[in-house]
């Protein structure tokens, strides 16, 4: 043993190096386990991605069909309302024409002399 402690330092360095090597080996084993787990999961992840894509496509088609169906129903309702409104307008026009005819008749009666109405 020397006075500067060189043999102890060498022994300490060897122990530290051995600990580092054990740590590296442990990390390599952990890495290998994690890598194996990830590689095992990759096909399942790919399958899940395909299934999600298929579900999104089905959902999108269902939404499109619902939108088209609702659009058709709205158009049908508007058409029915338009037809109803046309019928109501026709009835109102008939009533207006009848009222105008009656009014014209009343104007004609007013234009007659008074003696026409005295014999009644």
NORHU-V728976 format. One line per field, one symbol per residue. phi: phi as a letter, one per 40 degrees, with the letter a starting at -180 (. if undefined). Layout:
BEGIN
phi = ???
END
This chain:
BEGIN
phi = .cccgccccccccccccccccccccccccccccccccccccdcccccccccccccccccccccccccccccccccccccccccccccccccccccccccccccccccccccccccccccc
END
